[in-house]
Amino acid sequence: MNVEVLFAILAVLFLALLVYGGILTRKWIADASDFILAGREVNTVLNIFGVAAIGFAGTSITLSPGFGVLYGFWGSFICLGIIYSLGGLSMYGVLFTNFIRRCGAQTLPEWLELRFDNRVRLVVTIGSIIGLTGIMANNVVSMAVVVEGFIGWPLIFTVSVMFLVFLTFSYLGGLWAITFTDFIQMVLGLVAIPVIIYGFLNTYGNFSWLENNWPAEGTVWSEGAIGSLPVFSIQYPSVITFALLFAAFLVWGNNYYWIRAASCRSERVAKMSYIWAGILLCIVFYIPLTLVGNYAYSAFPEAFIFGGGALGPTAAYGVFLRELSIFVAAFLLLAPLAAGISTSTTAHIGATSTAVRDIYRRQFRPNATPKELLKPSRVILLSLGILVWLLTFYPGGPIYLFAFATAWLGPPALLVLLGIIWRRFTSQGAFWSAIISIATMVVLTFLDLFGVFSIGQYTHVGVAGLVVGVFFALVVTFATKPRYYGESSWQKTPNEQNREKVDLEEQDIRVLQFIYQGYETMSELSDMVGADVAILNINIEKLDLGGYIERDSLLGSGFYSFKVTDWGKEKLIDLTEEQKQLADNNLTHESLKVLRIAKNDPNKLVELVTSEELSSLKLSTLLAKLIRNGYLIEGGFWKRTISMSGSGEQILEQFESVKTA
């Protein structure tokens, strides 16, 4: 049996497992929130694997060894191991995850409307979709290049099979199916990495062999086939451009990293999973993958274009496999297949959620329920595959396609950062910054593609877009009036002098009542009310202007955490004594009903969603609050499982006479 047949058998088995995962998780999908956010039920281990699976991608299988060939060990490891893994992912956990969990926006563009306006949301949505589909295409091409280079299968055949499989199981199971395949991919990866290490040490030799056989000038650690990686150059690639493109742009401005944080069970789960995923990638994956490129170039310098061969540096992984046994090579060839499919599907659900919530729902069906959005979500997911297909033919291959894709995520990354730390930043400043930055990159990209002018000889197109974006953000912001909380005179604590008279309507009172009952973040309120956060924010700002609520802070995650003031309590005149007693114990009639069902038969909780009595996110919020207050105990690896605590038993006895149905 040759390696081609063996790989084909392993690939068919793996792809069948993925389709089975889509069928298995399909029954977990009750509405669009389940499809896009997995019902906010993802635990720490699953999200570590999910986030790390994005990093251990078809891109890393090609770029990490490829940069090891071009720039030596440290040139590659600094870029992907340190800048992307620690500076991108781990810092994302520290800086952004609590904010994402509290603000309530399911997608990054949705938050941009919450912070700025609908124009900003629409412009960034279009740019984000292009960037995310480019990342999808890059992972497909990266995997196909490795397979083509080692086995010789036609590129178009490999790409077509990958499309068919990842569209099938993504269509069936949404984010739950993708979480399933991320888990499978990471299991394969954690098995593959020791095999890779054994492969290059046993086949070629230890580090002394590597140092003695390095064909480039300098040492294997500091210089590669074309020298050392520039540090301060603004031309791509360099340390500076990598920091911008693969930490700030790729992670901070990326919708699927936002979704991953929003899908977690709690703020702590989101934060710790990103921190540990970055550390896992840095140490466990990128050190061996970089060494693969170093060993491949040392063993077969004549195979690469630098030694007279025909292969580019991104083929280093395939070159490395040539000297391994048939079974080991076939198994290690399966790793990029898993990695490429996993990350492509994550990017795909990110683009789909953006298109569904930020274009389809916002522009065409603003009153659609999560259940009504399920079918459009699947149709849009399939439709975006066409754009991915076209981008697989982007000139320059994986290295330049990936940089092109991440450049489109620069504008949202800039707006997120400025929007969080600078309360004076205006909607007009955000809009003109985004639209001119995107327009600049569009023009420069087309000029480059048609051979008219190449910005690459001076800097990367993403750097040019960032400079233009920062300039217009500053100029337009200082020339326009900010929202009320951006005024220097605004204070978070209400008093007679800094608030105004506001007449409250029924929906405002309803939101105020939820805050009084202990649903204190925008995320919890959005899930309870069932409204897009941009619409809910109208109620919040009225309550804030009138002094009926107070924010925890004017910056960061505390901006989306609220408490009712004494003035607000005076407006809740319609609450009964029974409701007040429940609120004093962080309960409502609805959460008391959920608690009773949880005690008698937790499996029946899902019937509340299937009967459309509750949305999946509302049930998740009710459960999370009961868990946070100590009434329920949480468990479960895939889906959340719950059990009663002693405090829960006591509170049910206390309110035994209260009717909930």
PAPA-172882 format. One line per field, with one value per residue (C-alpha): chain; residue in one letter; residue number from 1; y, z, x. Coordinates in steps of 0.5 Angstrom, whole numbers, plus 500, padded with zeros to 3 digits. Each point is the difference from the previous one (the first is absolute). Layout:
// residues N
unit A, ...
code A, ...
pos NUM, ...
v Y, ...
w Z, ...
u X, ...
This chain:
// residues 661
unit A, A, A, A, A, A, A, A, A, A, A, A, A, A, A, A, A, A, A, A, A, A, A, A, A, A, A, A, A, A, A, A, A, A, A, A, A, A, A, A, A, A, A, A, A, A, A, A, A, A, A, A, A, A, A, A, A, A, A, A, A, A, A, A, A, A, A, A, A, A, A, A, A, A, A, A, A, A, A, A, A, A, A, A, A, A, A, A, A, A, A, A, A, A, A, A, A, A, A, A, A, A, A, A, A, A, A, A, A, A, A, A, A, A, A, A, A, A, A, A, A, A, A, A, A, A, A, A, A, A, A, A, A, A, A, A, A, A, A, A, A, A, A, A, A, A, A, A, A, A, A, A, A, A, A, A, A, A, A, A, A, A, A, A, A, A, A, A, A, A, A, A, A, A, A, A, A, A, A, A, A, A, A, A, A, A, A, A, A, A, A, A, A, A, A, A, A, A, A, A, A, A, A, A, A, A, A, A, A, A, A, A, A, A, A, A, A, A, A, A, A, A, A, A, A, A, A, A, A, A, A, A, A, A, A, A, A, A, A, A, A, A, A, A, A, A, A, A, A, A, A, A, A, A, A, A, A, A, A, A, A, A, A, A, A, A, A, A, A, A, A, A, A, A, A, A, A, A, A, A, A, A, A, A, A, A, A, A, A, A, A, A, A, A, A, A, A, A, A, A, A, A, A, A, A, A, A, A, A, A, A, A, A, A, A, A, A, A, A, A, A, A, A, A, A, A, A, A, A, A, A, A, A, A, A, A, A, A, A, A, A, A, A, A, A, A, A, A, A, A, A, A, A, A, A, A, A, A, A, A, A, A, A, A, A, A, A, A, A, A, A, A, A, A, A, A, A, A, A, A, A, A, A, A, A, A, A, A, A, A, A, A, A, A, A, A, A, A, A, A, A, A, A, A, A, A, A, A, A, A, A, A, A, A, A, A, A, A, A, A, A, A, A, A, A, A, A, A, A, A, A, A, A, A, A, A, A, A, A, A, A, A, A, A, A, A, A, A, A, A, A, A, A, A, A, A, A, A, A, A, A, A, A, A, A, A, A, A, A, A, A, A, A, A, A, A, A, A, A, A, A, A, A, A, A, A, A, A, A, A, A, A, A, A, A, A, A, A, A, A, A, A, A, A, A, A, A, A, A, A, A, A, A, A, A, A, A, A, A, A, A, A, A, A, A, A, A, A, A, A, A, A, A, A, A, A, A, A, A, A, A, A, A, A, A, A, A, A, A, A, A, A, A, A, A, A, A, A, A, A, A, A, A, A, A, A, A, A, A, A, A, A, A, A, A, A, A, A, A, A, A, A, A, A, A, A, A, A, A, A, A, A, A, A, A, A, A, A, A, A, A, A, A, A, A, A, A, A, A, A, A, A, A, A, A, A, A, A, A, A, A, A, A, A, A, A, A, A, A, A, A, A, A, A, A, A, A, A, A, A, A, A, A, A, A, A, A, A, A, A, A, A, A, A, A, A, A, A, A, A, A
code M, N, V, E, V, L, F, A, I, L, A, V, L, F, L, A, L, L, V, Y, G, G, I, L, T, R, K, W, I, A, D, A, S, D, F, I, L, A, G, R, E, V, N, T, V, L, N, I, F, G, V, A, A, I, G, F, A, G, T, S, I, T, L, S, P, G, F, G, V, L, Y, G, F, W, G, S, F, I, C, L, G, I, I, Y, S, L, G, G, L, S, M, Y, G, V, L, F, T, N, F, I, R, R, C, G, A, Q, T, L, P, E, W, L, E, L, R, F, D, N, R, V, R, L, V, V, T, I, G, S, I, I, G, L, T, G, I, M, A, N, N, V, V, S, M, A, V, V, V, E, G, F, I, G, W, P, L, I, F, T, V, S, V, M, F, L, V, F, L, T, F, S, Y, L, G, G, L, W, A, I, T, F, T, D, F, I, Q, M, V, L, G, L, V, A, I, P, V, I, I, Y, G, F, L, N, T, Y, G, N, F, S, W, L, E, N, N, W, P, A, E, G, T, V, W, S, E, G, A, I, G, S, L, P, V, F, S, I, Q, Y, P, S, V, I, T, F, A, L, L, F, A, A, F, L, V, W, G, N, N, Y, Y, W, I, R, A, A, S, C, R, S, E, R, V, A, K, M, S, Y, I, W, A, G, I, L, L, C, I, V, F, Y, I, P, L, T, L, V, G, N, Y, A, Y, S, A, F, P, E, A, F, I, F, G, G, G, A, L, G, P, T, A, A, Y, G, V, F, L, R, E, L, S, I, F, V, A, A, F, L, L, L, A, P, L, A, A, G, I, S, T, S, T, T, A, H, I, G, A, T, S, T, A, V, R, D, I, Y, R, R, Q, F, R, P, N, A, T, P, K, E, L, L, K, P, S, R, V, I, L, L, S, L, G, I, L, V, W, L, L, T, F, Y, P, G, G, P, I, Y, L, F, A, F, A, T, A, W, L, G, P, P, A, L, L, V, L, L, G, I, I, W, R, R, F, T, S, Q, G, A, F, W, S, A, I, I, S, I, A, T, M, V, V, L, T, F, L, D, L, F, G, V, F, S, I, G, Q, Y, T, H, V, G, V, A, G, L, V, V, G, V, F, F, A, L, V, V, T, F, A, T, K, P, R, Y, Y, G, E, S, S, W, Q, K, T, P, N, E, Q, N, R, E, K, V, D, L, E, E, Q, D, I, R, V, L, Q, F, I, Y, Q, G, Y, E, T, M, S, E, L, S, D, M, V, G, A, D, V, A, I, L, N, I, N, I, E, K, L, D, L, G, G, Y, I, E, R, D, S, L, L, G, S, G, F, Y, S, F, K, V, T, D, W, G, K, E, K, L, I, D, L, T, E, E, Q, K, Q, L, A, D, N, N, L, T, H, E, S, L, K, V, L, R, I, A, K, N, D, P, N, K, L, V, E, L, V, T, S, E, E, L, S, S, L, K, L, S, T, L, L, A, K, L, I, R, N, G, Y, L, I, E, G, G, F, W, K, R, T, I, S, M, S, G, S, G, E, Q, I, L, E, Q, F, E, S, V, K, T, A
pos 1, 2, 3, 4, 5, 6, 7, 8, 9, 10, 11, 12, 13, 14, 15, 16, 17, 18, 19, 20, 21, 22, 23, 24, 25, 26, 27, 28, 29, 30, 31, 32, 33, 34, 35, 36, 37, 38, 39, 40, 41, 42, 43, 44, 45, 46, 47, 48, 49, 50, 51, 52, 53, 54, 55, 56, 57, 58, 59, 60, 61, 62, 63, 64, 65, 66, 67, 68, 69, 70, 71, 72, 73, 74, 75, 76, 77, 78, 79, 80, 81, 82, 83, 84, 85, 86, 87, 88, 89, 90, 91, 92, 93, 94, 95, 96, 97, 98, 99, 100, 101, 102, 103, 104, 105, 106, 107, 108, 109, 110, 111, 112, 113, 114, 115, 116, 117, 118, 119, 120, 121, 122, 123, 124, 125, 126, 127, 128, 129, 130, 131, 132, 133, 134, 135, 136, 137, 138, 139, 140, 141, 142, 143, 144, 145, 146, 147, 148, 149, 150, 151, 152, 153, 154, 155, 156, 157, 158, 159, 160, 161, 162, 163, 164, 165, 166, 167, 168, 169, 170, 171, 172, 173, 174, 175, 176, 177, 178, 179, 180, 181, 182, 183, 184, 185, 186, 187, 188, 189, 190, 191, 192, 193, 194, 195, 196, 197, 198, 199, 200, 201, 202, 203, 204, 205, 206, 207, 208, 209, 210, 211, 212, 213, 214, 215, 216, 217, 218, 219, 220, 221, 222, 223, 224, 225, 226, 227, 228, 229, 230, 231, 232, 233, 234, 235, 236, 237, 238, 239, 240, 241, 242, 243, 244, 245, 246, 247, 248, 249, 250, 251, 252, 253, 254, 255, 256, 257, 258, 259, 260, 261, 262, 263, 264, 265, 266, 267, 268, 269, 270, 271, 272, 273, 274, 275, 276, 277, 278, 279, 280, 281, 282, 283, 284, 285, 286, 287, 288, 289, 290, 291, 292, 293, 294, 295, 296, 297, 298, 299, 300, 301, 302, 303, 304, 305, 306, 307, 308, 309, 310, 311, 312, 313, 314, 315, 316, 317, 318, 319, 320, 321, 322, 323, 324, 325, 326, 327, 328, 329, 330, 331, 332, 333, 334, 335, 336, 337, 338, 339, 340, 341, 342, 343, 344, 345, 346, 347, 348, 349, 350, 351, 352, 353, 354, 355, 356, 357, 358, 359, 360, 361, 362, 363, 364, 365, 366, 367, 368, 369, 370, 371, 372, 373, 374, 375, 376, 377, 378, 379, 380, 381, 382, 383, 384, 385, 386, 387, 388, 389, 390, 391, 392, 393, 394, 395, 396, 397, 398, 399, 400, 401, 402, 403, 404, 405, 406, 407, 408, 409, 410, 411, 412, 413, 414, 415, 416, 417, 418, 419, 420, 421, 422, 423, 424, 425, 426, 427, 428, 429, 430, 431, 432, 433, 434, 435, 436, 437, 438, 439, 440, 441, 442, 443, 444, 445, 446, 447, 448, 449, 450, 451, 452, 453, 454, 455, 456, 457, 458, 459, 460, 461, 462, 463, 464, 465, 466, 467, 468, 469, 470, 471, 472, 473, 474, 475, 476, 477, 478, 479, 480, 481, 482, 483, 484, 485, 486, 487, 488, 489, 490, 491, 492, 493, 494, 495, 496, 497, 498, 499, 500, 501, 502, 503, 504, 505, 506, 507, 508, 509, 510, 511, 512, 513, 514, 515, 516, 517, 518, 519, 520, 521, 522, 523, 524, 525, 526, 527, 528, 529, 530, 531, 532, 533, 534, 535, 536, 537, 538, 539, 540, 541, 542, 543, 544, 545, 546, 547, 548, 549, 550, 551, 552, 553, 554, 555, 556, 557, 558, 559, 560, 561, 562, 563, 564, 565, 566, 567, 568, 569, 570, 571, 572, 573, 574, 575, 576, 577, 578, 579, 580, 581, 582, 583, 584, 585, 586, 587, 588, 589, 590, 591, 592, 593, 594, 595, 596, 597, 598, 599, 600, 601, 602, 603, 604, 605, 606, 607, 608, 609, 610, 611, 612, 613, 614, 615, 616, 617, 618, 619, 620, 621, 622, 623, 624, 625, 626, 627, 628, 629, 630, 631, 632, 633, 634, 635, 636, 637, 638, 639, 640, 641, 642, 643, 644, 645, 646, 647, 648, 649, 650, 651, 652, 653, 654, 655, 656, 657, 658, 659, 660, 661
v 500, 507, 506, 503, 494, 500, 508, 499, 495, 504, 506, 497, 497, 507, 504, 495, 501, 508, 498, 496, 506, 504, 495, 499, 507, 502, 498, 505, 506, 503, 507, 505, 501, 493, 500, 506, 500, 493, 502, 503, 493, 499, 498, 502, 494, 500, 507, 499, 495, 504, 507, 495, 497, 506, 502, 492, 501, 499, 507, 498, 493, 504, 507, 498, 495, 505, 505, 495, 499, 508, 503, 494, 498, 506, 504, 495, 499, 507, 502, 494, 497, 507, 505, 497, 495, 504, 507, 498, 495, 500, 508, 499, 496, 505, 507, 498, 494, 503, 506, 495, 496, 506, 504, 495, 501, 493, 503, 505, 504, 500, 503, 506, 502, 500, 504, 504, 500, 495, 503, 498, 493, 499, 503, 495, 494, 501, 500, 495, 495, 501, 499, 493, 497, 502, 496, 494, 500, 500, 494, 496, 502, 499, 493, 499, 502, 495, 494, 502, 501, 493, 496, 503, 501, 506, 506, 501, 493, 501, 506, 498, 494, 505, 504, 495, 497, 506, 503, 494, 499, 508, 500, 495, 502, 507, 502, 493, 496, 505, 499, 492, 500, 505, 495, 494, 505, 501, 493, 498, 506, 498, 493, 503, 505, 494, 496, 506, 501, 493, 500, 506, 497, 493, 501, 506, 501, 504, 508, 499, 497, 505, 506, 496, 499, 507, 502, 508, 505, 501, 495, 496, 504, 507, 500, 496, 499, 508, 502, 503, 502, 508, 503, 507, 500, 502, 496, 493, 495, 503, 500, 507, 498, 493, 503, 504, 495, 494, 502, 507, 499, 492, 499, 507, 502, 493, 498, 492, 502, 504, 495, 495, 504, 502, 492, 498, 499, 505, 506, 496, 494, 505, 504, 493, 496, 506, 501, 492, 499, 505, 497, 493, 502, 504, 494, 494, 501, 506, 497, 494, 503, 505, 494, 496, 506, 500, 493, 499, 506, 497, 493, 502, 507, 498, 499, 507, 506, 503, 493, 500, 496, 501, 501, 506, 500, 499, 493, 498, 496, 495, 500, 498, 494, 497, 496, 497, 494, 499, 500, 505, 505, 498, 502, 506, 502, 499, 506, 506, 497, 500, 507, 503, 498, 502, 507, 501, 498, 505, 505, 498, 500, 507, 503, 497, 503, 506, 500, 497, 505, 506, 500, 496, 501, 507, 502, 496, 496, 504, 496, 493, 495, 496, 494, 504, 501, 493, 499, 506, 499, 493, 503, 506, 495, 496, 507, 502, 494, 503, 506, 495, 496, 507, 502, 493, 503, 506, 501, 499, 494, 499, 505, 506, 497, 500, 507, 503, 497, 502, 507, 501, 498, 507, 505, 496, 499, 507, 502, 495, 502, 508, 498, 497, 505, 506, 502, 507, 496, 502, 496, 505, 498, 493, 500, 504, 497, 493, 502, 503, 495, 495, 504, 501, 493, 498, 505, 498, 492, 501, 505, 494, 494, 504, 502, 507, 502, 495, 503, 494, 503, 505, 497, 495, 502, 499, 505, 505, 499, 501, 506, 503, 497, 503, 507, 501, 497, 506, 505, 499, 498, 507, 503, 497, 500, 493, 496, 503, 495, 503, 507, 502, 502, 494, 496, 493, 501, 504, 506, 506, 504, 494, 497, 502, 499, 493, 498, 492, 495, 493, 497, 505, 498, 492, 501, 504, 494, 495, 504, 500, 493, 498, 500, 505, 500, 502, 492, 498, 505, 499, 492, 502, 505, 497, 506, 502, 503, 507, 500, 499, 505, 505, 498, 500, 507, 503, 497, 502, 507, 500, 498, 494, 495, 501, 497, 496, 505, 504, 496, 492, 494, 504, 505, 494, 499, 503, 501, 503, 507, 502, 505, 493, 496, 506, 498, 493, 501, 495, 494, 496, 498, 493, 503, 504, 494, 496, 505, 501, 493, 501, 496, 501, 496, 498, 498, 496, 496, 498, 498, 496, 496, 499, 497, 495, 499, 504, 496, 504, 507, 499, 499, 508, 501, 495, 503, 507, 502, 502, 501, 496, 507, 502, 493, 500, 507, 497, 494, 504, 505, 494, 497, 507, 501, 493, 497, 495, 496, 500, 494, 497, 499, 501, 503, 503, 496, 502, 498, 503, 503, 500, 508, 498, 495, 505, 506, 495, 499, 507, 502, 493, 504, 504, 498, 501, 497
w 500, 498, 504, 495, 501, 508, 500, 496, 505, 506, 497, 498, 507, 503, 496, 501, 508, 498, 497, 505, 505, 496, 501, 507, 502, 495, 506, 504, 496, 502, 497, 497, 506, 501, 493, 501, 507, 502, 506, 504, 502, 498, 506, 502, 497, 494, 498, 502, 494, 496, 500, 500, 494, 496, 501, 498, 493, 493, 500, 506, 497, 494, 503, 506, 496, 494, 505, 503, 493, 498, 507, 504, 507, 504, 494, 499, 507, 502, 495, 501, 507, 504, 496, 498, 506, 506, 497, 496, 503, 508, 500, 497, 506, 505, 496, 496, 503, 506, 496, 494, 505, 503, 494, 498, 492, 497, 494, 500, 495, 504, 506, 495, 499, 508, 501, 493, 495, 495, 494, 504, 501, 493, 497, 505, 498, 493, 501, 506, 495, 495, 505, 503, 493, 498, 507, 498, 493, 502, 505, 494, 496, 505, 501, 493, 498, 506, 497, 493, 501, 504, 496, 494, 500, 496, 503, 498, 502, 507, 501, 497, 505, 506, 498, 499, 507, 504, 497, 502, 507, 501, 497, 505, 506, 500, 506, 504, 494, 499, 507, 499, 495, 503, 506, 495, 497, 506, 502, 494, 501, 507, 497, 494, 503, 504, 494, 496, 505, 500, 492, 500, 505, 498, 493, 500, 506, 506, 500, 499, 493, 499, 501, 496, 494, 500, 492, 502, 502, 508, 505, 499, 506, 497, 492, 495, 492, 499, 507, 506, 501, 500, 507, 499, 492, 498, 494, 501, 503, 506, 508, 499, 495, 503, 506, 497, 495, 504, 507, 500, 493, 500, 507, 503, 494, 498, 501, 501, 506, 503, 499, 503, 506, 500, 500, 506, 507, 504, 500, 503, 495, 494, 504, 502, 494, 495, 505, 500, 493, 498, 505, 497, 493, 501, 504, 497, 493, 497, 503, 496, 494, 499, 501, 495, 495, 502, 500, 493, 497, 503, 497, 493, 499, 492, 500, 502, 495, 504, 498, 493, 501, 498, 507, 504, 508, 501, 498, 506, 503, 494, 499, 507, 500, 494, 504, 505, 500, 496, 506, 504, 493, 499, 507, 500, 493, 504, 505, 495, 497, 507, 501, 494, 500, 508, 499, 493, 504, 505, 496, 496, 506, 502, 493, 500, 507, 497, 494, 503, 506, 497, 493, 500, 506, 501, 493, 498, 506, 507, 503, 498, 506, 501, 498, 493, 499, 500, 493, 497, 504, 496, 494, 501, 502, 494, 495, 503, 498, 493, 502, 504, 493, 496, 506, 499, 494, 503, 497, 504, 504, 507, 503, 496, 500, 508, 501, 495, 504, 507, 497, 499, 508, 501, 500, 505, 505, 500, 501, 506, 503, 500, 501, 507, 502, 498, 502, 495, 494, 496, 495, 494, 502, 500, 493, 496, 503, 498, 493, 498, 503, 496, 494, 500, 500, 495, 495, 502, 499, 493, 498, 502, 497, 493, 501, 500, 507, 505, 507, 503, 498, 505, 505, 501, 498, 507, 503, 495, 501, 508, 499, 496, 505, 506, 497, 498, 507, 503, 496, 499, 507, 503, 494, 503, 506, 504, 503, 507, 504, 496, 502, 505, 505, 500, 507, 501, 507, 499, 504, 499, 495, 496, 497, 497, 500, 496, 499, 500, 496, 501, 497, 504, 507, 497, 500, 506, 504, 497, 502, 507, 500, 499, 493, 500, 493, 493, 498, 506, 498, 493, 501, 504, 496, 494, 496, 496, 505, 495, 501, 508, 500, 499, 506, 504, 498, 502, 507, 500, 498, 505, 506, 501, 499, 501, 496, 504, 496, 494, 496, 499, 502, 506, 495, 499, 507, 503, 507, 502, 503, 506, 494, 496, 506, 500, 493, 502, 503, 497, 503, 505, 507, 497, 494, 505, 505, 494, 497, 507, 499, 493, 497, 496, 499, 493, 503, 506, 495, 497, 507, 501, 494, 501, 506, 498, 493, 497, 493, 499, 500, 493, 499, 502, 493, 496, 502, 498, 507, 501, 495, 501, 502, 505, 503, 501, 503, 505, 502, 500, 505, 504, 500, 502, 506, 502, 499, 495, 499, 493, 496, 493, 495, 494, 502, 507, 505, 507, 506, 507, 505, 508, 499, 494, 504, 506, 495, 497, 507, 501, 494, 500, 500, 494, 494, 493, 495
u 500, 503, 499, 495, 495, 502, 498, 494, 497, 502, 497, 494, 499, 502, 495, 494, 501, 499, 494, 498, 501, 496, 494, 501, 500, 494, 496, 503, 498, 493, 501, 505, 503, 502, 502, 505, 502, 499, 495, 505, 502, 507, 505, 507, 503, 496, 501, 508, 500, 495, 505, 506, 497, 499, 508, 502, 497, 502, 503, 505, 502, 502, 503, 503, 505, 500, 503, 504, 504, 500, 502, 502, 497, 500, 497, 494, 499, 500, 494, 496, 502, 501, 496, 494, 499, 502, 499, 494, 496, 502, 500, 493, 498, 503, 497, 494, 496, 497, 498, 497, 496, 497, 498, 495, 502, 500, 504, 506, 496, 494, 504, 502, 493, 499, 506, 499, 495, 497, 504, 507, 497, 498, 507, 504, 495, 502, 507, 500, 497, 505, 505, 497, 499, 507, 502, 496, 503, 507, 499, 497, 506, 505, 498, 499, 507, 503, 496, 501, 508, 500, 495, 499, 493, 497, 499, 493, 498, 502, 497, 493, 500, 502, 494, 495, 502, 500, 494, 496, 502, 500, 493, 497, 503, 503, 504, 499, 502, 506, 502, 499, 505, 505, 500, 502, 505, 504, 500, 503, 505, 502, 501, 504, 505, 504, 500, 503, 505, 502, 500, 505, 504, 500, 501, 505, 503, 500, 502, 507, 498, 496, 505, 505, 496, 497, 501, 499, 505, 500, 497, 493, 497, 502, 500, 496, 500, 499, 503, 497, 494, 499, 498, 498, 499, 493, 500, 497, 502, 504, 499, 496, 495, 499, 498, 495, 497, 501, 498, 496, 497, 499, 498, 497, 496, 498, 492, 502, 504, 494, 495, 505, 500, 492, 499, 503, 496, 503, 505, 505, 500, 501, 506, 504, 498, 504, 505, 502, 498, 506, 505, 498, 501, 507, 503, 497, 499, 504, 507, 499, 497, 506, 505, 496, 502, 507, 501, 497, 505, 506, 498, 498, 502, 501, 492, 499, 500, 506, 504, 498, 493, 493, 497, 498, 502, 492, 501, 505, 495, 499, 508, 501, 495, 504, 505, 495, 496, 494, 495, 503, 500, 493, 498, 504, 497, 493, 502, 500, 493, 497, 504, 497, 493, 500, 502, 496, 494, 501, 501, 494, 495, 504, 498, 493, 498, 503, 495, 494, 500, 503, 497, 494, 497, 502, 498, 495, 496, 502, 494, 502, 500, 506, 496, 498, 508, 502, 498, 503, 507, 501, 498, 505, 505, 500, 500, 506, 504, 500, 504, 505, 500, 502, 505, 504, 503, 503, 507, 506, 498, 499, 505, 497, 492, 501, 503, 495, 494, 502, 501, 492, 500, 504, 494, 496, 506, 502, 492, 500, 506, 498, 493, 502, 505, 498, 493, 500, 501, 494, 496, 502, 507, 499, 496, 505, 506, 497, 498, 506, 504, 497, 499, 508, 501, 495, 504, 507, 498, 497, 506, 505, 496, 500, 507, 499, 503, 502, 500, 504, 507, 498, 496, 494, 493, 498, 505, 498, 492, 502, 504, 494, 495, 503, 501, 493, 497, 504, 499, 492, 499, 503, 496, 493, 496, 500, 495, 497, 505, 506, 499, 506, 495, 496, 500, 498, 497, 493, 498, 495, 505, 503, 493, 494, 493, 498, 493, 500, 496, 498, 506, 505, 496, 501, 507, 501, 496, 505, 506, 496, 499, 508, 501, 505, 504, 498, 501, 495, 495, 501, 498, 495, 496, 502, 502, 506, 505, 500, 492, 501, 505, 495, 496, 507, 502, 493, 501, 507, 498, 494, 505, 495, 507, 507, 506, 505, 505, 501, 505, 501, 496, 497, 496, 495, 499, 494, 497, 493, 501, 495, 496, 499, 497, 495, 498, 499, 493, 496, 505, 496, 503, 501, 504, 504, 501, 502, 505, 503, 502, 502, 494, 494, 494, 503, 507, 496, 496, 507, 503, 494, 500, 508, 498, 495, 503, 505, 500, 493, 503, 501, 493, 499, 505, 496, 493, 503, 498, 507, 506, 506, 504, 495, 500, 508, 499, 495, 505, 506, 497, 497, 507, 504, 495, 502, 493, 502, 507, 503, 503, 500, 506, 496, 493, 499, 497, 497, 499, 497, 504, 498, 498, 496, 496, 499, 498, 495, 497, 500, 495, 497, 493, 502, 496, 504, 496
